[in-house]
Amino acid sequence: MGIFNKRQEDEAPLEISEIEALRNALLNANMPAQVEKKALKELVRLSKTPSSSSEYTIGINYIEYLVSLPWNRITEDNLDIDWAENILNEKHYGLSTIKERILEHLAVRKLKLSRKHKILVVDDERMARMNLEHVLSKEGYHVTTTASGSVALNILEKETFDAILTDFKMEKVDGMEILEKAKTKYPNTEVIMISGYATMPTAIEAMKKGAYHFLAKPLKLDEVRSITQKALSRKMVQLETKGPVLCFVGPPGTGKTSLGKSIARSLERNFIRISLAGMKDEAEIRGHRRSHESSMPGRIIREIRRAESKNPVIMLAEIDKIGKDFKGDPASALMEILDPEQNGRFIDHYLAVPFDLSRVMFIATASNLNPIQEPLLDRLEVLNLSGYTDEEKKKIAVKYLIPGEIEEAGLSQQQVVFTTEAIYKIIREYTREAGLRNLQRQIASICRKTAREFVKNKEKDTAIIITPEIIESFLGSPKINFEVAEKPTEE
């Protein structure tokens, strides 16, 4: 009995240190207040739970997972359109319509993020009005001022504003009327109330009616800057989330995934690809509830944790092949994730707290639109990649595929040269596809056989010219009969 008690005493400090270490990590994780509160509550419960129990292990894993998530870590977007265009042209031949749409998408994001915010200042005190105009204009905002609440109402009939800073107590039309008018006509406009006379009940009433914040006079200009910036950052997130979800539709090998990678590279964001093919369990999207030690979040949260930023580019590949059975409907869970009105507070079953997915850029791919549920399809902007002509395949082979496979085989451009006739022979007699995968495989096979020839004939120093005859000797008899239709004769 004494030995058992001694072992417990030895273990006790370790348990306390583990809990304290988690508490410190938790407080430094910069979590939203709601999440931090829940995690601290869970930590208190764990401190009273025996470390040998499964509940203790589940709780520790849960808090460690919360701490490791990028709650506020984002990568800065590169919205240089010329840079993006160069990347798309560097990696993709043709596809002009697709490239144009992607560049339009990036241009809209750039304008939304760089445009000047419009602010209306309403205050019957001249000095307060001048100070607010000076501070906000210096921050780069476009500021309109007025001393009258009734004039402000007339202005709101004609113009929209991103934020309104209004005095609470004014003659005839007060700040509360301006707040009600703004929130009725423009629900997304943030209204900041200012007053030197308002009581706590009136402040609470204003907050209930949609005011973003309440500032007391005399104004502290640093506080005005900070509160306005926070109000407009929330507005900016709303602007960002309104963009469509691009969906690339086309046969395999047409470059859907590589287009997604190029978008991520042009934005300088992390790229994640999640294959939905055959996914039948809704828990793969929403996560498993914390009922046992092997429970885990869904794929979306797991991949965001791996990316270490809350704004990666996530490609939902093969969205048309998603399944459905007694374990739930993953497609329905996807609808919430892709809906900008809902994904700002996505709740994974494992986390059981909201996680903001509004900064994530989702891109989908599909081979066929018919299997996709109508409500899910309604959230996607479809861009078709129909395939490549023989001429386009030849140019892609010359510019991208052949140089890449020559290097992959350990050769140099001086050691192997493909004739135009040989390239067309591979395209027409050894592949039959809309995409490029088989063409790349055949070119890779030829380059490997050429490398073997150089190793076999060590003294060979002249280039091997790949002709149609060599193609047949390397790849065997043609797999496809290529015939040109004869022009009908006129009788």
C-alpha positions in Angstrom: 0.0 0.0 0.0 2.9 2.3 0.9 4.6 1.6 -2.5 1.3 2.4 -4.3 0.9 5.8 -2.5 4.6 6.6 -3.2 4.0 6.0 -6.9 1.0 8.3 -6.9 3.0 11.0 -5.2 5.8 10.6 -7.8 3.3 10.9 -10.7 1.3 13.8 -9.3 3.9 16.6 -10.3 4.1 15.2 -13.8 0.3 15.5 -14.3 0.3 19.0 -12.9 3.2 20.1 -15.2 1.4 18.6 -18.2 -1.8 20.5 -17.4 0.1 23.7 -16.7 2.1 23.4 -19.9 -1.1 22.9 -21.9 -2.7 25.9 -20.1 0.3 28.1 -21.1 0.2 26.9 -24.7 -3.6 27.4 -24.8 -3.3 31.0 -23.6 -0.6 31.7 -26.2 -2.5 30.2 -29.1 -4.5 33.4 -29.9 -7.8 31.5 -30.0 -11.2 33.2 -30.3 -12.6 34.0 -26.8 -15.4 31.4 -27.1 -12.9 28.6 -28.0 -10.4 29.6 -25.3 -13.2 29.6 -22.7 -14.3 26.1 -23.7 -10.7 24.8 -23.7 -10.0 26.2 -20.3 -13.1 24.6 -18.9 -12.0 21.2 -20.4 -8.6 21.7 -18.8 -10.2 22.2 -15.4 -12.1 19.0 -15.8 -9.0 17.1 -16.9 -7.1 18.3 -13.8 -9.6 16.3 -11.7 -9.5 13.2 -14.0 -7.2 10.3 -13.3 -4.4 10.1 -15.9 -5.0 6.4 -16.4 -8.5 6.9 -17.7 -9.4 7.0 -21.4 -11.3 10.3 -20.8 -8.0 11.9 -19.7 -6.2 10.8 -22.9 -9.1 11.9 -25.1 -9.2 15.3 -23.4 -5.5 15.9 -23.7 -5.5 15.0 -27.4 -8.4 17.4 -27.9 -6.8 20.4 -26.3 -3.5 19.7 -28.0 -5.4 19.7 -31.3 -7.1 23.0 -30.5 -3.8 24.6 -29.6 -2.2 23.4 -32.9 -4.8 24.9 -35.2 -4.0 28.1 -37.1 -6.8 30.2 -35.6 -5.3 33.5 -36.7 -2.4 32.5 -38.9 -2.8 33.6 -42.5 -0.4 34.0 -45.5 -0.4 37.3 -47.2 -1.9 37.2 -50.7 0.1 38.2 -53.8 -2.4 39.9 -56.0 0.0 40.9 -58.8 -2.0 40.1 -61.9 1.0 40.2 -64.2 2.8 37.6 -61.9 -0.3 35.4 -62.0 -0.6 35.6 -65.8 3.1 34.7 -66.2 2.7 31.6 -64.0 -0.4 30.4 -65.9 1.3 30.9 -69.3 4.5 29.2 -68.0 2.7 26.0 -66.9 -0.3 25.9 -69.3 -0.6 26.1 -73.1 -3.8 27.4 -74.6 -6.9 27.4 -72.2 -7.2 31.1 -72.9 -10.9 31.3 -71.7 -10.0 29.5 -68.4 -6.9 31.7 -67.8 -9.0 34.8 -68.5 -11.6 33.8 -65.9 -8.9 33.0 -63.3 -7.3 36.4 -63.8 -10.7 38.1 -63.6 -11.2 36.3 -60.3 -7.9 37.5 -58.9 -8.5 41.1 -60.2 -11.8 41.3 -58.3 -10.1 40.1 -55.1 -7.4 42.7 -55.6 -9.9 45.5 -56.1 -11.9 44.4 -53.0 -8.8 44.3 -50.8 -7.3 47.6 -52.1 -10.3 49.8 -52.5 -10.7 52.8 -50.1 -13.4 52.3 -47.5 -16.2 54.9 -47.4 -17.0 56.3 -43.9 -19.7 58.7 -42.9 -19.1 60.8 -39.8 -22.2 62.4 -38.1 -21.5 64.8 -35.2 -22.9 68.2 -34.3 -19.7 69.1 -32.5 -17.4 70.8 -35.0 -14.1 69.9 -33.2 -15.1 66.2 -32.8 -16.0 66.1 -36.5 -12.7 67.7 -37.6 -10.7 65.3 -35.4 -12.4 62.2 -36.7 -12.1 63.4 -40.3 -8.4 64.1 -39.9 -7.6 60.7 -38.2 -9.7 58.6 -40.5 -8.5 60.3 -43.7 -4.9 59.8 -42.6 -5.6 56.1 -42.3 -6.6 56.1 -46.0 -10.4 56.1 -45.7 -12.7 58.2 -47.9 -14.5 60.3 -45.2 -17.8 62.2 -45.6 -18.9 64.5 -42.7 -22.1 66.2 -41.6 -23.3 68.0 -38.5 -27.0 67.1 -38.9 -28.7 63.8 -38.4 -31.4 64.7 -40.9 -28.8 65.5 -43.6 -27.2 62.1 -42.8 -30.5 60.3 -43.5 -30.7 62.1 -46.9 -27.1 61.1 -47.7 -27.9 57.4 -46.8 -30.8 57.5 -49.3 -28.3 58.1 -52.1 -25.0 56.5 -51.0 -23.7 53.4 -49.3 -20.9 53.4 -46.7 -18.7 50.7 -45.2 -18.9 52.3 -41.7 -20.8 55.1 -39.9 -19.5 56.9 -36.8 -22.4 58.9 -35.4 -23.0 60.9 -32.3 -25.7 59.5 -30.1 -27.4 62.8 -29.0 -28.3 65.4 -31.7 -31.2 67.7 -32.4 -34.2 66.5 -34.3 -32.6 63.2 -35.6 -30.4 61.4 -33.2 -27.8 58.6 -33.6 -30.3 55.9 -32.8 -32.4 56.9 -35.8 -29.3 56.8 -38.0 -28.4 53.4 -36.7 -31.9 52.0 -37.4 -32.0 53.5 -40.9 -28.5 52.2 -41.8 -29.2 48.7 -40.5 -32.5 48.5 -42.3 -31.2 49.7 -45.7 -27.6 48.4 -45.5 -27.3 45.5 -43.0 -23.6 45.0 -43.7 -22.7 48.6 -42.8 -20.9 48.8 -39.4 -22.2 51.6 -37.1 -20.1 52.9 -34.3 -22.0 55.1 -31.7 -20.3 58.1 -30.0 -21.6 59.9 -27.0 -20.6 61.8 -23.8 -24.1 61.5 -22.3 -25.4 58.0 -23.0 -26.2 55.7 -20.1 -25.5 52.0 -19.9 -29.1 51.0 -20.8 -29.0 53.2 -24.0 -25.6 51.7 -25.0 -27.0 48.2 -24.5 -30.1 49.2 -26.6 -27.9 50.4 -29.4 -25.8 47.2 -29.4 -29.0 45.2 -29.5 -30.1 47.1 -32.6 -26.9 46.3 -34.4 -24.3 48.9 -33.4 -20.8 47.5 -33.7 -19.3 49.4 -30.8 -19.9 52.3 -28.4 -17.2 55.0 -27.9 -17.4 57.6 -25.0 -16.4 61.2 -25.3 -13.8 62.7 -25.0 -12.6 60.4 -27.8 -9.3 58.6 -27.7 -8.0 58.8 -31.2 -6.0 55.6 -31.0 -9.1 53.8 -29.8 -11.1 55.3 -32.8 -8.4 54.0 -35.2 -8.4 50.5 -33.6 -12.2 50.1 -33.4 -12.7 51.3 -37.0 -10.0 49.0 -38.3 -11.6 46.0 -36.6 -15.1 46.9 -37.9 -13.8 47.2 -41.4 -11.7 44.0 -41.2 -14.9 42.1 -40.5 -16.5 43.9 -43.5 -13.5 42.9 -45.6 -13.9 39.2 -44.7 -17.5 39.4 -45.8 -16.4 40.9 -49.1 -13.8 38.1 -49.6 -16.3 35.3 -49.0 -18.7 36.4 -51.7 -16.6 35.1 -54.6 -17.8 32.0 -56.5 -16.3 28.5 -56.1 -14.5 27.7 -59.3 -15.1 24.2 -60.6 -12.9 22.8 -63.4 -14.8 20.2 -65.4 -13.1 18.0 -68.0 -11.6 14.6 -68.9 -8.6 13.2 -67.0 -5.3 14.7 -67.9 -6.6 18.1 -69.1 -4.8 20.0 -66.4 -7.4 20.6 -63.7 -5.2 19.9 -60.7 -2.2 21.8 -62.2 -4.4 24.8 -62.7 -5.3 24.8 -59.0 -1.7 24.6 -58.1 -0.9 27.5 -60.3 -3.6 29.6 -58.7 -2.2 28.8 -55.2 1.3 29.6 -56.4 0.3 32.9 -58.0 -1.4 33.9 -54.7 1.5 32.5 -52.7 -0.8 30.4 -50.6 -0.5 26.8 -49.4 -2.1 24.2 -51.7 -4.1 21.2 -50.5 -5.8 18.6 -52.6 -8.5 16.4 -51.1 -9.9 13.6 -53.2 -13.6 13.0 -52.7 -13.8 9.9 -54.9 -15.7 7.1 -53.1 -16.1 9.2 -49.9 -19.3 7.9 -48.3 -19.0 8.7 -44.6 -20.2 12.2 -43.6 -17.7 12.1 -40.7 -14.9 12.4 -43.3 -16.1 16.0 -43.8 -17.6 16.9 -40.4 -15.3 14.8 -38.2 -16.0 12.2 -35.5 -17.5 13.0 -32.1 -15.0 12.6 -29.2 -16.4 9.3 -28.0 -13.1 7.3 -28.2 -9.4 7.8 -28.4 -9.2 7.3 -32.2 -11.7 10.1 -32.9 -10.4 12.8 -35.2 -11.6 15.9 -37.1 -12.8 15.8 -40.7 -10.5 16.1 -43.7 -11.0 19.9 -44.0 -9.8 20.7 -40.5 -7.0 18.1 -40.6 -5.6 19.6 -43.9 -5.9 23.2 -42.6 -3.9 22.1 -39.5 -1.2 20.6 -41.8 -1.1 23.7 -44.0 -0.5 25.8 -40.8 -2.6 28.7 -42.2 -6.3 29.4 -42.2 -6.4 30.6 -45.8 -5.0 27.9 -48.0 -6.3 27.0 -51.5 -8.2 23.7 -51.1 -8.9 21.6 -54.2 -11.9 19.3 -53.7 -11.0 16.8 -56.4 -13.5 14.6 -58.2 -16.6 16.1 -56.6 -18.8 14.2 -59.0 -17.6 10.8 -57.5 -18.6 11.5 -53.9 -20.7 8.7 -52.5 -23.7 8.3 -50.2 -24.8 5.5 -47.8 -26.2 4.8 -44.3 -23.3 6.8 -42.8 -24.6 10.0 -44.1 -24.4 12.3 -47.1 -20.9 14.0 -47.5 -22.3 16.1 -50.4 -24.7 17.8 -48.0 -21.9 18.6 -45.6 -19.9 20.1 -48.5 -22.8 22.5 -49.2 -22.3 24.1 -45.8 -18.5 24.4 -46.3 -18.9 26.0 -49.7 -21.7 28.4 -48.6 -20.2 31.9 -47.8 -23.2 32.6 -45.6 -22.4 29.7 -43.3 -18.7 28.7 -43.5 -17.5 31.5 -41.3 -18.7 29.4 -38.4 -18.2 25.8 -39.5 -18.5 23.4 -36.6 -16.5 20.2 -36.9 -18.0 17.4 -34.7 -14.6 16.7 -33.1 -13.8 20.4 -32.3 -17.4 21.2 -31.3 -16.5 24.9 -31.6 -16.8 27.2 -34.7 -13.8 27.4 -37.1 -13.7 30.2 -39.7 -13.4 28.7 -43.2 -14.3 32.0 -44.9 -10.7 32.8 -45.8 -10.1 29.4 -47.5 -10.3 29.5 -51.3 -12.1 26.4 -52.5 -11.7 25.0 -56.0 -13.5 21.9 -57.2 -12.8 19.5 -60.1 -15.1 17.0 -61.8 -15.2 14.8 -64.9 -19.0 14.9 -65.3 -21.6 17.3 -64.0 -24.6 14.9 -64.1 -23.9 13.1 -60.8 -23.5 16.3 -58.8 -26.5 17.2 -56.6 -28.4 20.3 -57.9 -28.0 22.4 -54.6 -24.3 21.6 -54.6 -23.9 22.4 -58.3 -25.6 25.7 -57.7 -22.7 26.8 -55.5 -20.1 26.2 -58.2 -19.1 28.3 -61.2 -18.3 25.7 -63.9 -15.3 26.2 -66.2 -15.0 23.5 -69.0 -11.7 22.0 -70.1 -12.8 20.1 -73.1 -9.5 18.7 -74.1 -6.7 19.4 -76.7 -6.4 19.2 -80.4 -3.5 17.4 -82.1 -1.8 20.7 -82.8 -2.2 21.8 -79.2 -0.8 18.5 -78.0 2.2 18.8 -80.3 3.0 22.3 -78.9 2.5 21.2 -75.3 4.8 18.2 -75.9 7.5 20.4 -77.4 7.3 23.1 -74.8 6.6 21.1 -71.6 6.5 17.3 -71.8 9.6 16.4 -73.8 12.0 18.8 -72.0 10.7 17.5 -68.6 11.0 13.8 -69.5 14.4 14.3 -71.1 15.6 15.7 -67.8 13.8 13.0 -65.8 15.7 10.3 -67.8 19.1 11.9 -67.0 19.6 13.1 -70.6 20.3 16.5 -72.1 18.6 18.4 -74.9 21.7 17.8 -77.0 21.4 14.0 -76.7 17.9 13.4 -78.0 15.8 15.3 -80.5 12.2 14.5 -81.4 11.1 15.2 -85.0 7.7 16.8 -85.6 6.6 13.7 -87.5 7.5 11.5 -84.6 5.5 13.6 -82.1 2.4 13.5 -84.4 2.9 9.7 -84.7 2.8 9.3 -80.9 -0.3 11.5 -80.6 -2.2 9.9 -83.4 -1.2 6.2 -83.3 -0.3 5.5 -79.7 -2.7 7.6 -77.6 -6.4 8.4 -77.9 -7.4 10.8 -75.1 -8.7 14.3 -74.5 -5.9 14.9 -72.0 -2.1 14.4 -71.9 -1.3 11.6 -69.5 -0.8 8.8 -72.0 1.1 11.1 -74.3 3.4 11.9 -71.3 3.8 8.2 -70.5 4.8 7.3 -74.1 7.3 10.2 -74.3 8.8 9.1 -70.9 9.1 5.5 -72.2 11.0 6.7 -75.3 13.3 8.8 -73.2 14.1 5.9 -70.9 14.8 3.6 -73.9 17.0 6.4 -75.3 18.9 6.6 -72.0 19.5 2.9 -72.1 21.0 3.2 -75.6 23.5 5.8 -74.4 24.5 3.6 -71.4 24.8 0.6 -73.7 26.9 2.5 -76.3 29.2 4.4 -74.0 31.3 5.9 -76.8 28.2 7.3 -78.6 28.5 11.2 -78.6 26.0 12.1 -81.3 22.3 12.9 -80.7 19.7 10.3 -81.2 17.0 11.6 -83.6 13.6 10.3 -82.7 11.9 9.5 -86.0 8.6 7.7 -86.8 10.6 4.5 -87.5 12.4 4.7 -84.1 9.0 5.3 -82.4 7.8 1.9 -83.8 11.0 0.1 -82.7 10.6 1.6 -79.2 6.9 1.4 -78.7 5.9 -1.5 -81.0 3.2 -1.5 -83.6 0.7 1.4 -83.5 -2.2 0.9 -81.1 -4.6 3.1 -83.1 -5.3 3.2 -86.8 -5.1 6.9 -87.9 -6.8 7.6 -91.2 -7.5 10.9 -92.9 -11.0 11.1 -94.3 -10.9 11.4 -98.1 -12.7 14.3 -99.7 -15.8 12.9 -101.5 -15.6 13.0 -105.3 -18.1 14.9 -107.2 -20.0 13.0 -109.9 
